[in-house]
Amino acid sequence: MSKLLTPNAGPASLTRRIMQQGRYETITMLRNGEQLILAVVLPLMALIGLVVTPFLDGLGSSRVDVATPGILALCAMSTAFTGQGIATGFDRRYGVLRFLSTTPLGRGGLIAGKILAVLVVLALQVLVVGAVAGLLGWQPRLEAWLPGLGLLVLGAAAFTALGLLVAGTVRPEATLAITNLLWILLGALGGIVVPSERLPALLQGLVHFLPSGALGQALRDAFLMGVVPFPAVLILLLWTVLAGAAAIRWFKWN
């Protein structure tokens, strides 16, 4: 009888709700075949292609040493911008965002769960790409890992803000087209995979002001020279703040 009268446990804490939402978002992303191709398969194909071709010769380091930091940056853009943008856009279309925003999780908890999922998937990408690059001969500086991972997190924050801005302001079909198109353009010409020295002269100065170029160059500097360029960090911070503020201002939940 006493057990029957025992009051039920209280509601889950906000931290637990965020963790559960992050777990759900992570599993959803990992189960999506298209997301896995975008997040893992295509970056690995780009890594192998850059290592077996002479495109990166003459930059002062081995091909794999130059290519791998850019591929890690591409992973961050794939998951945080394209993947999360598309997922959020279709969640908005089907009313998932509107429903979850009215639950105890709240809008802030929902966004936090999405950010947590991005970080978990990014960690898995780093492990996979790092392992394959190691087999190809990559030997990064040990002291470069801490600033390198910090830059990846900052880059993921900038691209997540941009992805949410696109997903929250245009139709899901447009989100799909915009994020995929920008992934191709920034990946090829945005300085994220290909160093600016290998880009057309008209783009060499511009790409450093893009989040793609700033993150790609910052990671190459960190892993190749053991330094963190302050201008690149500042540019990534500005993109994070400006895109985040714009998303908060114009994001539509339905």
C-alpha positions as CSV (number, residue, x, y, z in Angstrom):
1,M,0.0,0.0,0.0
2,S,2.8,2.4,0.9
3,K,4.4,1.8,-2.5
4,L,1.1,2.8,-4.2
5,L,1.0,6.0,-2.3
6,T,4.6,6.9,-3.0
7,P,4.6,10.1,-5.2
8,N,5.9,9.8,-8.7
9,A,9.3,11.0,-9.4
10,G,9.5,14.7,-10.5
11,P,10.0,15.8,-14.0
12,A,13.3,15.3,-15.7
13,S,15.8,18.1,-15.3
14,L,16.5,20.4,-18.3
15,T,20.0,18.9,-18.7
16,R,18.5,15.4,-19.0
17,R,15.9,16.6,-21.5
18,I,18.6,18.2,-23.6
19,M,20.7,15.0,-23.4
20,Q,17.8,12.9,-24.5
21,Q,17.0,15.2,-27.4
22,G,20.7,15.2,-28.4
23,R,20.7,11.4,-28.4
24,Y,17.6,11.3,-30.6
25,E,19.0,13.9,-33.0
26,T,22.3,12.0,-33.2
27,I,20.7,8.6,-33.8
28,T,18.5,10.2,-36.5
29,M,21.5,11.7,-38.3
30,L,23.5,8.4,-38.1
31,R,20.6,6.4,-39.5
32,N,20.2,8.6,-42.5
33,G,22.1,7.1,-45.4
34,E,22.3,10.5,-47.2
35,Q,23.6,12.2,-44.1
36,L,26.3,9.5,-43.7
37,I,27.4,9.9,-47.4
38,L,27.6,13.7,-46.9
39,A,29.3,13.5,-43.5
40,V,31.8,10.7,-44.0
41,V,31.9,9.1,-47.4
42,L,32.4,12.2,-49.5
43,P,35.0,13.8,-47.2
44,L,37.0,10.5,-47.2
45,M,36.8,10.4,-51.0
46,A,38.1,14.0,-51.1
47,L,40.9,13.1,-48.8
48,I,42.0,10.1,-50.8
49,G,41.7,12.1,-54.0
50,L,43.9,14.9,-52.7
51,V,46.5,12.5,-51.4
52,V,46.9,10.4,-54.6
53,T,47.0,13.4,-57.0
54,P,49.7,16.1,-57.2
55,F,47.2,19.0,-56.7
56,L,48.7,20.0,-53.3
57,D,52.3,19.5,-54.2
58,G,54.6,22.5,-53.6
59,L,52.9,23.8,-50.4
60,G,55.8,22.9,-48.1
61,S,54.3,19.8,-46.5
62,S,53.2,16.4,-47.6
63,R,49.9,16.0,-49.4
64,V,48.1,14.3,-46.5
65,D,49.4,16.8,-44.0
66,V,47.9,19.7,-46.1
67,A,44.7,17.9,-47.0
68,T,43.6,16.4,-43.7
69,P,42.9,19.7,-41.8
70,G,40.8,20.9,-44.7
71,I,38.9,17.6,-44.7
72,L,38.2,17.9,-41.0
73,A,36.8,21.4,-41.6
74,L,34.7,20.0,-44.4
75,C,33.3,17.5,-42.0
76,A,32.2,20.3,-39.7
77,M,30.5,22.1,-42.5
78,S,28.8,18.9,-43.7
79,T,27.3,18.1,-40.4
80,A,26.6,21.5,-38.8
81,F,25.5,23.4,-41.9
82,T,24.2,21.1,-44.6
83,G,23.0,18.1,-42.5
84,Q,21.5,20.1,-39.6
85,G,20.1,22.7,-41.9
86,I,18.2,20.1,-44.0
87,A,17.0,18.2,-40.9
88,T,15.8,21.3,-39.2
89,G,14.1,22.5,-42.4
90,F,12.0,19.4,-42.8
91,D,11.3,19.2,-39.0
92,R,9.8,22.7,-39.4
93,R,7.8,21.6,-42.4
94,Y,6.2,18.7,-40.6
95,G,5.4,20.6,-37.4
96,V,8.0,18.9,-35.3
97,L,9.7,22.1,-34.3
98,R,6.4,23.8,-33.3
99,F,5.4,20.7,-31.3
100,L,8.7,20.3,-29.4
101,S,9.0,24.0,-28.7
102,T,5.8,23.8,-26.6
103,T,7.0,20.8,-24.5
104,P,9.0,21.1,-21.3
105,L,12.1,20.9,-23.5
106,G,11.4,24.4,-24.9
107,R,13.0,26.2,-27.8
108,G,16.3,26.7,-26.0
109,G,16.5,23.0,-25.1
110,L,15.7,22.0,-28.6
111,I,18.5,24.1,-30.1
112,A,20.9,22.8,-27.4
113,G,20.0,19.2,-28.3
114,K,20.7,19.9,-32.0
115,I,24.1,21.5,-31.1
116,L,24.9,18.5,-28.9
117,A,24.1,16.1,-31.8
118,V,26.4,18.1,-34.1
119,L,29.3,17.8,-31.7
120,V,28.8,14.1,-31.2
121,V,28.7,13.4,-34.9
122,L,31.7,15.7,-35.5
123,A,33.7,13.7,-32.9
124,L,32.9,10.5,-34.7
125,Q,34.0,12.2,-38.0
126,V,37.3,13.2,-36.5
127,L,37.9,9.7,-35.3
128,V,37.2,8.2,-38.7
129,V,39.0,10.8,-40.8
130,G,41.9,10.9,-38.4
131,A,42.3,7.1,-38.6
132,V,42.2,7.0,-42.4
133,A,44.6,9.9,-42.6
134,G,46.9,8.1,-40.2
135,L,46.9,5.1,-42.4
136,L,47.8,7.4,-45.3
137,G,50.8,8.8,-43.4
138,W,49.3,11.8,-41.5
139,Q,51.4,12.7,-38.5
140,P,50.0,15.9,-36.9
141,R,51.7,17.8,-34.1
142,L,50.6,16.5,-30.7
143,E,50.3,20.0,-29.4
144,A,48.0,20.9,-32.3
145,W,45.1,18.8,-31.2
146,L,43.8,21.0,-28.5
147,P,43.6,24.2,-30.5
148,G,42.6,22.2,-33.6
149,L,39.6,20.7,-31.8
150,G,38.7,24.1,-30.3
151,L,38.7,25.6,-33.9
152,L,36.5,22.7,-35.1
153,V,34.0,23.5,-32.3
154,L,34.0,27.2,-33.2
155,G,33.6,26.4,-36.9
156,A,30.7,24.0,-36.1
157,A,29.1,26.8,-34.1
158,A,29.3,29.2,-37.0
159,F,28.0,26.7,-39.5
160,T,25.2,25.5,-37.2
161,A,24.0,29.1,-36.8
162,L,24.1,29.5,-40.6
163,G,22.2,26.3,-41.1
164,L,19.5,27.2,-38.7
165,L,19.2,30.7,-40.3
166,V,18.6,29.1,-43.7
167,A,16.3,26.4,-42.3
168,G,14.2,28.8,-40.3
169,T,13.6,31.4,-43.0
170,V,13.0,29.6,-46.3
171,R,11.0,26.6,-47.5
172,P,12.4,23.1,-46.8
173,E,12.9,22.5,-50.6
174,A,14.8,25.7,-50.8
175,T,16.9,24.8,-47.7
176,L,17.8,21.5,-49.4
177,A,18.9,23.3,-52.6
178,I,20.7,26.1,-50.9
179,T,22.7,24.0,-48.3
180,N,23.7,21.5,-50.9
181,L,24.7,24.1,-53.4
182,L,26.7,26.0,-50.9
183,W,28.4,22.8,-49.7
184,I,29.7,22.2,-53.2
185,L,30.7,25.8,-53.8
186,L,32.4,26.4,-50.5
187,G,34.0,22.9,-50.6
188,A,35.5,23.5,-54.0
189,L,36.1,27.3,-54.0
190,G,35.6,28.5,-50.4
191,G,39.1,27.8,-49.1
192,I,38.0,25.0,-46.8
193,V,39.5,22.0,-48.5
194,V,41.7,23.7,-51.2
195,P,44.2,26.2,-49.7
196,S,43.8,29.7,-51.1
197,E,47.1,29.5,-52.9
198,R,45.5,26.9,-55.3
199,L,42.4,29.0,-56.0
200,P,41.9,31.6,-58.8
201,A,43.5,35.0,-58.0
202,L,40.1,36.7,-57.7
203,L,39.1,34.4,-54.9
204,Q,42.3,34.3,-52.9
205,G,41.6,37.4,-50.9
206,L,37.9,36.8,-50.6
207,V,37.9,33.3,-49.1
208,H,39.6,34.4,-45.9
209,F,36.5,36.3,-44.9
210,L,34.2,33.3,-45.4
211,P,33.6,30.9,-42.6
212,S,34.8,28.1,-44.8
213,G,38.1,29.8,-45.7
214,A,38.7,31.0,-42.1
215,L,38.2,27.5,-40.7
216,G,40.2,25.7,-43.3
217,Q,43.2,28.0,-43.0
218,A,43.0,28.1,-39.2
219,L,43.1,24.3,-39.0
220,R,46.0,24.1,-41.5
221,D,47.9,26.7,-39.5
222,A,47.2,24.8,-36.3
223,F,48.2,21.3,-37.5
224,L,51.0,22.3,-39.8
225,M,52.7,25.1,-37.8
226,G,51.2,24.9,-34.3
227,V,49.8,28.4,-34.4
228,V,46.2,29.7,-34.2
229,P,45.6,32.7,-36.5
230,F,43.7,35.4,-34.5
231,P,42.1,36.9,-37.7
232,A,40.5,33.6,-38.6
233,V,39.2,33.1,-35.1
234,L,37.7,36.6,-35.1
235,I,36.0,35.9,-38.5
236,L,34.5,32.7,-37.2
237,L,33.3,34.4,-34.1
238,L,31.7,37.2,-36.1
239,W,29.9,34.7,-38.4
240,T,28.7,32.8,-35.3
241,V,27.3,35.9,-33.6
242,L,25.8,37.6,-36.7
243,A,24.2,34.4,-38.1
244,G,23.0,33.4,-34.6
245,A,21.5,36.8,-34.0
246,A,19.8,36.7,-37.5
247,A,18.4,33.2,-36.8
248,I,17.0,34.3,-33.4
249,R,15.4,37.4,-35.1
250,W,13.9,35.7,-38.2
251,F,13.6,32.0,-37.4
252,K,10.1,30.7,-38.1
253,W,8.9,27.8,-36.0
254,N,6.1,26.8,-38.3
